[in-house]
Amino acid sequence: MSIFKELENDLKSIIHNAGYDEETIALETSNRRDLGEYQLNDAMQLVRTYHKNPREIAQDIVNELSKDNRFTNINIAGPGFINFSLSDEYTYKILNSMNEDIFNNIDKKSPKKIVIDYGGANVSKALHVGHLRSANIGEALKRLAILLGYDALGDAHLGDFGRPLGLVIKEIKEEYPDLPYFDPNFEGNYDDIELPITNADLERIYPLASNKSKEDEAYLEDARDITMKFQSKEKGYYELWKKIVDISKEDIKKTYDDLNVSFEIWNGESDEMEFFDELYKIYEEKGLITESEGAKVIDVSKEDDNAPMPPLMMVKTNGTMSYDSTDLAAILERKVNFNPDEMWYVVDGRQSLHFEQVFRAARKANLVRDDVVLDHIGFGTMNGSDGKPFKTRDGGVMSLKNLIELVNEETYKRITNESISEEEKKEISKIVGMAALKYADLLPYRNTDYIFELDKFTDLEGKTGPYLLYSTIRMKSLLNKANFTNGTITKLKGIEEKDIALTLLELPNVLNRSIEAKTLNEIAEYLYKLTSNYNKFYANNKVLIEEDTELKESWLTLTNIVYKTNLMLLDTLGIKVPNKM
């Protein structure tokens, strides 16, 4: 339990001792520091229960508060707002507890298992800028859940079993018709075949095949037939499919590594479709599958729907599994393999109808327990200066690799420290560039579209990732120069230190609200606020040459707390910190 939560519980007891019972305490940071650091509005709420004048209730509570030496500057404002501040001694005790263990400033949650689907990369296709937000938000939400005590697992959920792979194999067959994979009489070992295809070839082949399929119906029909062949594990086609997946997956993993994104589960749609027969049987036995124009569908409409709700497609007219059915099979697969309490889907907000259909279908057949949470965590788009989804200069979809390179090149230009070698500069620019990209992406509320502004995102000043990294590294440098290992806060002298302390106390509520809303923007804003408050203090105080040794130790200890908090939160956002900049 965090120190702040303990304080709220103590205040609840104090209110009880004053003769009133309140379920929850609404302790808020005051906007009027002249009146107090905190404000209690509970007297206003208790009027409805106790039918007394709110100032009379407030006075009863104040009388009890005055008995506790942790509180100072206790007063009543307006009709019954209670203001108070924390005593210096209590503030020091709180800060020293944080310094002893930074996790004393976090509210750990009751254990639960969560599977988070935030990958969605398509095998054989280059990851594009649209994949950034899913990976970035999903990874940070997973890390936040783990920080708060949940058992959270990231699932890459690769698109590896659909028609795009059929198109790729069709084009490979066109270009390399003599490969043994296409010889029905081949009796050799497929593992011994050296496939003349690289990931770069796959990224070239898919758009080529896709364009051909739009112009040539026979080409498209062949691709559909090939899709059915590898899905049914037909010899040759299935072996080629496996090699393509392996080649592409290796490159996908590298790109995710560059993003500092990791997955505990590397399943694809193909793994989930191992559960399709069982899934189909469940729905068939419950009489939930009907036929519609040759397709097998599930009615997921409800009487109170305000708009038409299309049925979920279980099997397409050509007999292949649909995007809907792979997500349903994934729910069954996760239930069998992990039995999670919650499943989160960090996917573009434009997929909301799809997930509503899938979740309704899952509930209709009781695929999961009633208390299992199924949650689509949608997000907006990263846009160009024209307000439209970000593209290359020639109007094409920019690959994620190219976007990362673009940002890295810009941060490279901004590193001017002459003591850094060229090799170090390149490595640091990658870390700083990734911080710029990730922080800018997490700063807006996730449902909000935002404009990609390269110069702004990579600036060392302002609300940016590089600013946070530079400030955090400077804190570390200060501690190293002072040979600081550990200390105790026994003395602080100004409003700047108190601002830092009060900001540190806000952290538990920031984390709690973030996990509840499943968004990272408040953590991103908090990091900037805490860092800015510290920088104001740092600019006005000469820590290293302070002659008062008690004050110097207290300042260094406060620096250490902010430093450790920044490291913890930057890591939660999936942002690495270089050793120097």
C-alpha positions in Angstrom: 0.0 0.0 0.0 1.4 3.4 -0.9 2.0 6.1 1.7 -0.7 8.2 0.1 -3.2 5.4 0.4 -2.2 4.9 4.1 -2.8 8.7 4.6 -6.3 8.4 3.1 -7.1 5.5 5.3 -5.9 7.4 8.4 -8.0 10.4 7.4 -11.0 8.0 7.1 -10.4 6.9 10.7 -10.1 10.5 11.8 -13.4 11.4 10.2 -14.9 8.4 11.9 -13.6 9.6 15.3 -15.2 12.9 14.6 -18.5 11.1 14.5 -19.0 10.5 10.7 -18.5 7.5 8.4 -17.4 8.0 4.8 -16.8 5.1 2.4 -14.2 6.9 0.3 -12.0 9.9 1.1 -11.7 12.6 -1.6 -8.3 14.0 -0.7 -7.3 16.4 -3.4 -4.2 18.6 -4.0 -5.2 22.2 -3.3 -5.1 24.9 -5.9 -4.7 27.4 -3.2 -1.3 26.7 -1.5 -1.8 29.8 0.7 -4.8 27.9 2.3 -3.1 24.5 2.4 -1.5 21.7 0.4 -4.5 19.5 0.5 -8.2 19.9 0.6 -10.9 17.6 2.0 -14.4 18.0 0.5 -16.0 15.3 2.6 -18.0 17.6 4.8 -20.0 18.7 1.8 -20.7 15.0 1.0 -21.7 14.1 4.5 -24.5 16.7 4.6 -26.7 14.3 2.7 -26.3 11.6 5.3 -26.2 13.5 8.5 -28.4 16.6 7.6 -26.2 19.0 9.4 -24.6 22.3 8.4 -21.4 21.5 6.4 -19.3 23.9 8.4 -20.4 22.3 11.6 -19.3 18.9 10.2 -16.1 20.4 8.9 -15.4 21.9 12.4 -15.9 18.5 14.0 -13.4 17.0 11.6 -10.9 19.8 12.0 -11.0 19.3 15.8 -9.9 15.7 15.3 -7.2 16.7 12.7 -5.7 19.2 15.1 -4.9 16.3 17.5 -2.6 14.8 14.9 0.9 16.4 14.6 1.2 15.2 11.0 -1.1 18.1 9.9 -0.5 21.8 10.0 -2.2 25.0 8.7 -5.7 23.4 9.3 -8.6 25.7 8.3 -12.0 25.8 6.9 -12.8 27.7 3.7 -16.1 28.6 2.2 -19.2 26.5 3.1 -17.1 23.6 4.5 -13.9 22.9 2.5 -11.2 21.7 4.9 -7.6 22.7 4.0 -4.4 21.5 5.6 -0.7 20.9 5.0 1.7 18.2 6.0 4.2 18.9 8.7 7.9 19.0 7.8 8.6 15.9 10.0 5.9 13.9 8.3 7.0 15.0 4.9 10.6 13.9 5.6 9.3 10.5 6.9 7.4 10.0 3.7 10.3 10.9 1.5 12.7 8.7 3.4 10.3 5.8 3.0 10.4 6.4 -0.8 14.2 6.5 -0.8 14.4 3.3 1.2 12.2 1.6 -1.5 10.7 3.5 -4.4 7.9 0.9 -4.6 6.6 2.2 -1.2 5.0 4.9 -3.4 2.9 2.4 -5.4 -0.5 0.7 -4.6 -0.1 -2.9 -5.5 -3.3 -4.5 -6.8 -5.0 -7.9 -6.1 -3.4 -10.6 -8.3 -5.0 -11.2 -11.7 -3.8 -12.6 -15.0 -4.1 -10.5 -18.1 -3.3 -11.4 -21.7 -2.7 -8.3 -23.8 -3.0 -8.5 -27.6 -0.9 -5.6 -29.0 1.0 -6.9 -31.9 -0.9 -7.7 -35.1 2.1 -7.6 -37.4 1.4 -9.4 -40.7 3.9 -11.9 -41.8 5.7 -11.1 -45.1 4.6 -7.5 -44.9 6.7 -4.6 -43.7 5.5 -3.1 -40.4 4.2 0.4 -41.1 3.7 3.5 -39.0 0.2 2.2 -38.0 1.9 -0.6 -36.0 3.7 1.9 -33.8 0.8 2.9 -31.5 -0.4 -0.7 -30.9 3.1 -1.8 -30.0 3.9 1.3 -28.0 0.7 1.6 -26.0 0.3 -2.1 -25.5 3.9 -2.6 -24.2 3.5 0.3 -21.8 0.2 -0.9 -20.5 1.7 -4.4 -20.0 4.6 -2.8 -18.0 2.2 -0.7 -16.0 0.1 -3.7 -15.2 3.2 -5.6 -14.0 4.4 -2.6 -12.0 1.1 -2.6 -10.1 1.3 -6.4 -9.4 -0.6 -8.0 -12.2 0.6 -11.1 -14.1 0.5 -9.6 -17.6 1.5 -11.4 -20.8 2.0 -9.7 -24.2 0.7 -11.6 -27.2 2.1 -10.7 -30.7 -0.9 -12.2 -32.4 0.8 -12.4 -35.8 -1.2 -12.4 -39.0 0.3 -15.5 -40.5 -2.6 -17.6 -41.9 -4.6 -15.5 -44.2 -4.8 -14.6 -47.9 -1.8 -12.3 -47.9 0.4 -15.4 -47.4 -1.5 -17.1 -50.3 -0.7 -14.1 -52.5 3.0 -14.2 -51.5 3.2 -18.0 -52.2 1.4 -17.4 -55.5 4.0 -14.8 -56.6 6.9 -17.0 -55.5 5.4 -19.8 -57.6 5.3 -17.4 -60.5 8.9 -16.3 -60.1 10.4 -19.7 -59.0 8.1 -22.4 -60.5 10.7 -25.1 -60.3 11.0 -25.0 -56.5 10.3 -28.5 -55.0 7.5 -27.1 -52.9 5.3 -27.0 -56.0 6.2 -30.5 -57.1 3.5 -32.9 -55.8 5.9 -35.8 -56.5 8.8 -34.4 -54.4 10.0 -37.1 -51.9 13.0 -35.3 -50.4 13.5 -33.4 -47.2 12.0 -29.9 -47.4 14.5 -28.7 -44.7 17.3 -29.3 -47.1 15.9 -26.8 -49.6 17.7 -23.4 -49.7 14.9 -20.9 -50.3 16.2 -18.0 -52.5 14.0 -15.6 -50.6 15.0 -12.9 -48.0 12.7 -10.7 -45.9 13.4 -7.9 -48.3 12.1 -10.1 -51.1 8.9 -10.8 -49.1 8.4 -7.0 -48.6 8.7 -6.6 -52.4 6.6 -9.5 -53.3 3.5 -8.8 -51.2 2.6 -5.4 -52.7 3.4 -6.8 -56.2 1.1 -9.8 -55.7 -1.6 -7.6 -54.1 -1.7 -5.3 -57.1 -1.8 -8.3 -59.5 -4.7 -9.8 -57.7 -6.7 -6.6 -58.2 -6.2 -6.7 -61.9 -6.3 -10.5 -62.6 -9.2 -12.5 -61.3 -7.5 -15.8 -62.2 -4.4 -14.8 -60.2 -6.6 -14.0 -57.2 -8.4 -17.3 -57.5 -5.1 -19.2 -57.5 -4.0 -17.3 -54.4 -7.3 -18.3 -52.7 -6.7 -21.9 -53.6 -3.1 -21.7 -52.3 -4.5 -20.2 -49.0 -6.8 -23.2 -48.6 -3.9 -25.6 -49.3 -1.5 -24.3 -46.7 -4.3 -23.9 -44.2 -5.2 -27.5 -44.7 -1.5 -28.4 -44.3 -1.1 -29.7 -47.9 2.4 -31.0 -48.5 4.8 -28.6 -50.1 2.6 -25.4 -49.7 2.5 -25.9 -45.9 6.3 -26.4 -45.7 6.9 -23.2 -47.8 4.5 -21.3 -45.7 6.4 -22.3 -42.5 9.7 -21.1 -44.0 8.2 -17.8 -45.0 6.8 -17.3 -41.5 10.2 -18.0 -40.0 12.0 -15.5 -42.3 9.5 -12.8 -41.7 9.2 -13.4 -37.9 12.9 -12.9 -37.5 12.7 -9.4 -39.0 9.5 -8.6 -37.1 11.2 -9.4 -33.8 14.2 -7.2 -34.7 11.9 -4.2 -35.4 10.0 -4.8 -32.1 13.4 -5.0 -30.3 14.3 -1.6 -31.8 11.1 -0.3 -30.3 11.9 -1.9 -26.9 8.8 -4.0 -27.2 8.7 -7.6 -26.2 6.1 -10.4 -26.2 5.8 -13.4 -23.9 3.5 -15.1 -26.4 4.6 -15.3 -30.1 1.5 -17.0 -31.4 0.0 -16.3 -34.8 -3.4 -16.9 -36.3 -2.1 -20.4 -37.3 -1.7 -21.4 -33.7 -5.1 -20.2 -32.8 -6.7 -22.0 -35.7 -5.6 -25.3 -34.1 -8.6 -24.7 -31.9 -11.0 -24.0 -34.8 -12.6 -27.4 -35.0 -13.3 -27.3 -31.2 -14.6 -23.8 -31.6 -16.9 -24.6 -34.5 -18.2 -27.7 -32.6 -19.1 -25.5 -29.6 -21.2 -23.1 -31.7 -22.7 -25.8 -33.8 -23.9 -27.8 -30.8 -25.5 -24.7 -29.3 -27.3 -24.1 -32.6 -25.7 -20.7 -33.1 -24.3 -21.1 -36.6 -26.5 -20.3 -39.6 -25.8 -20.2 -43.3 -25.9 -16.9 -45.2 -25.2 -16.8 -49.0 -22.9 -19.8 -48.6 -21.0 -18.5 -45.6 -21.3 -19.7 -42.0 -22.3 -16.9 -39.7 -23.3 -16.2 -36.0 -26.1 -13.7 -35.2 -24.7 -11.3 -32.6 -27.5 -8.7 -32.8 -29.4 -7.6 -29.7 -33.0 -6.3 -29.3 -31.8 -3.0 -27.9 -29.3 -2.2 -30.7 -29.6 1.3 -32.0 -28.0 0.5 -35.3 -27.8 -2.7 -37.5 -25.3 -5.2 -36.1 -23.8 -7.4 -38.9 -23.4 -11.1 -38.1 -20.0 -12.5 -37.3 -18.6 -14.5 -40.1 -17.3 -17.9 -38.9 -16.4 -19.4 -42.3 -16.2 -17.6 -45.7 -18.0 -18.8 -48.8 -14.8 -20.4 -50.1 -14.4 -22.4 -46.9 -11.5 -20.5 -45.4 -11.5 -19.1 -41.9 -12.3 -15.4 -41.4 -10.6 -12.6 -39.4 -13.6 -12.9 -37.0 -13.1 -16.6 -36.4 -9.4 -16.3 -35.8 -10.1 -13.8 -33.0 -12.7 -16.1 -31.6 -10.3 -19.0 -31.7 -7.7 -16.9 -30.0 -10.1 -16.3 -27.1 -10.6 -20.1 -26.7 -6.8 -20.7 -27.1 -6.0 -18.2 -24.4 -8.6 -19.6 -22.1 -7.2 -23.1 -22.5 -3.5 -22.2 -22.3 -3.5 -19.3 -19.8 -7.0 -19.0 -18.2 -6.7 -15.2 -17.9 -9.0 -12.9 -15.9 -8.9 -10.3 -18.5 -8.0 -10.0 -22.2 -7.1 -6.6 -23.6 -6.9 -5.8 -27.3 -4.8 -2.8 -28.1 -6.0 -2.2 -31.6 -6.9 0.8 -33.8 -10.2 2.4 -32.7 -11.6 1.9 -36.2 -11.8 -1.8 -35.3 -14.4 -1.2 -32.6 -17.3 -2.9 -34.6 -15.2 -6.0 -35.2 -14.4 -6.4 -31.5 -18.0 -5.8 -30.5 -19.0 -8.7 -32.7 -16.3 -11.0 -31.4 -17.0 -10.2 -27.7 -20.7 -10.7 -28.2 -20.1 -14.0 -30.0 -17.8 -15.2 -27.2 -20.4 -14.3 -24.5 -23.2 -15.9 -26.5 -21.4 -19.3 -26.4 -20.0 -18.9 -22.9 -16.4 -19.2 -24.3 -15.2 -17.5 -21.1 -16.4 -17.1 -17.6 -18.9 -14.3 -17.0 -16.4 -12.4 -14.9 -13.6 -12.4 -17.5 -13.1 -8.9 -18.9 -12.8 -8.6 -22.7 -11.7 -5.1 -23.5 -10.9 -3.3 -26.8 -8.5 -0.5 -26.0 -8.7 1.6 -29.1 -6.5 4.5 -30.2 -6.3 7.3 -32.7 -3.9 7.8 -35.6 -0.5 9.5 -35.9 -1.0 12.0 -38.7 1.0 14.2 -40.9 0.9 18.0 -41.1 -2.1 17.7 -43.3 -4.1 16.0 -40.5 -4.3 12.7 -42.4 -2.5 9.4 -41.4 1.2 9.9 -41.7 2.7 8.9 -45.1 6.0 9.2 -47.0 6.6 12.3 -49.2 5.4 10.5 -52.3 2.1 9.6 -50.6 2.9 6.0 -49.7 2.6 4.3 -46.4 5.8 4.8 -44.4 7.4 1.6 -43.0 8.1 1.6 -39.3 11.8 1.0 -40.0 12.0 4.1 -42.1 10.2 6.2 -39.4 12.6 5.0 -36.8 15.6 5.9 -39.1 14.1 9.3 -39.7 13.9 10.1 -36.0 17.3 8.6 -35.3 18.9 10.8 -37.9 17.4 13.9 -36.4 18.5 13.1 -32.9 22.0 12.3 -34.2 22.3 15.9 -35.4 21.3 17.2 -32.0 24.0 15.3 -30.0 26.8 17.9 -29.8 28.8 16.5 -26.9 32.4 16.4 -28.2 33.5 13.9 -25.6 31.3 11.3 -27.1 32.9 9.0 -29.8 31.3 8.6 -33.2 30.3 5.0 -32.3 28.7 6.1 -29.0 27.0 9.0 -30.7 25.2 6.6 -33.1 24.2 4.3 -30.3 23.0 7.1 -28.1 21.0 8.7 -31.0 19.1 5.4 -31.4 18.1 5.4 -27.7 17.2 9.1 -27.7 15.4 8.9 -31.0 13.3 6.0 -29.6 12.5 8.1 -26.5 11.5 11.0 -28.7 9.2 8.8 -30.7 7.7 6.8 -27.9 7.1 9.7 -25.5 5.4 11.8 -28.2 3.2 8.9 -29.0 2.2 8.3 -25.4 1.7 11.9 -24.4 -1.7 12.4 -26.0 -4.7 10.6 -24.7 -4.8 7.3 -26.6 -8.0 8.0 -28.5 -6.7 11.3 -29.7 -5.2 11.7 -33.2 -1.9 13.7 -33.1 0.4 15.3 -35.6 3.9 13.9 -36.2 6.3 16.9 -35.7 9.9 15.7 -36.0 11.6 19.0 -34.9 9.3 19.3 -31.8 9.5 15.7 -30.7 13.4 15.6 -30.8 14.0 18.9 -29.1 16.0 18.9 -25.8 13.7 21.5 -24.4 10.0 21.3 -23.7 7.7 18.3 -23.2 9.8 15.7 -25.0 11.5 12.4 -24.5 15.0 13.9 -25.0 14.3 16.5 -22.3 13.4 13.8 -19.8 16.4 11.7 -20.7 18.8 14.6 -20.5 17.4 15.7 -17.1 17.5 12.2 -15.7 21.1 11.7 -16.8 22.0 15.0 -15.2 20.5 13.8 -11.9 22.6 10.6 -12.1 25.7 12.7 -12.9 25.1 14.9 -9.8 24.8 11.8 -7.6 27.9 10.3 -9.0 29.9 13.5 -8.6 28.8 13.7 -4.9 29.7 10.0 -4.5 26.2 9.6 -3.1 25.3 6.0 -2.0 22.5 6.7 0.4 21.2 9.3 2.8 18.4 10.7 4.8 16.2 13.8 4.5 16.2 15.8 7.7 16.1 19.3 6.4 14.5 21.2 3.5 14.3 24.9 3.2 12.1 26.1 0.3 8.8 25.8 -1.6 10.6 24.1 -4.5 11.5 21.1 -2.4 8.0 20.9 -1.1 6.6 21.0 -4.7 8.8 18.0 -5.5 7.6 16.2 -2.4 3.9 16.9 -3.1 4.4 15.8 -6.8 6.0 12.5 -5.6 2.9 11.9 -3.4 0.7 12.3 -6.4 2.2 9.2 -8.1 0.0 6.5 -6.7 -3.2 8.2 -7.9 -1.6 8.9 -11.3 -0.8 5.2 -11.7 -4.2 4.1 -10.4 -6.1 6.4 -12.8 -3.9 5.3 -15.7 -4.5 1.6 -15.2 -8.2 2.2 -14.8 -8.5 4.3 -18.0 -5.9 2.2 -19.7 -4.0 5.1 -21.0 -0.4 6.4 -20.5 -0.8 10.2 -21.1 -1.2 11.0 -17.4 2.0 9.2 -16.6 3.8 11.0 -19.5 2.5 14.4 -18.2 3.4 13.4 -14.6 7.0 12.7 -15.7 7.3 16.1 -17.2 5.8 17.8 -14.2 8.1 16.0 -11.7 11.2 16.6 -13.8 10.4 20.3 -14.4 9.8 20.8 -10.7 13.2 19.2 -10.0 14.9 21.3 -12.6 13.5 24.5 -11.1 15.0 23.4 -7.7 18.3 22.4 -9.3 18.7 25.8 -11.2 18.3 27.7 -7.9 20.4 25.6 -5.6 24.1 24.8 -5.7 23.8 21.2 -4.4 27.4 20.1 -4.7 28.9 23.1 -3.0 26.3 23.6 -0.3 28.2 24.1 3.0 25.3 22.9 5.3 26.1 19.2 5.3 22.7 18.3 6.6 20.9 20.2 3.9 23.3 18.9 1.2 22.6 15.3 2.2 18.8 16.0 2.2 19.0 17.5 -1.3 21.0 14.6 -2.6 18.6 12.2 -1.1 15.7 14.1 -2.7 17.6 14.0 -6.1 18.0 10.2 -5.7 14.2 9.7 -5.1 13.3 11.7 -8.2 16.0 9.9 -10.2 14.7 6.5 -9.2 11.1 7.6 -9.9 12.1 8.8 -13.3 13.9 5.5 -14.1 10.9 3.5 -12.9 8.4 5.5 -15.0 10.5 5.7 -18.1 10.9 2.0 -18.0 7.2 1.6 -17.6 6.8 3.6 -20.8 9.3 1.3 -22.5 11.9 4.1 -22.7 15.6 3.3 -22.2 18.0 5.8 -20.6 21.5 6.1 -22.1 24.5 6.5 -19.8 25.2 10.0 -21.3 24.1 12.4 -23.9 
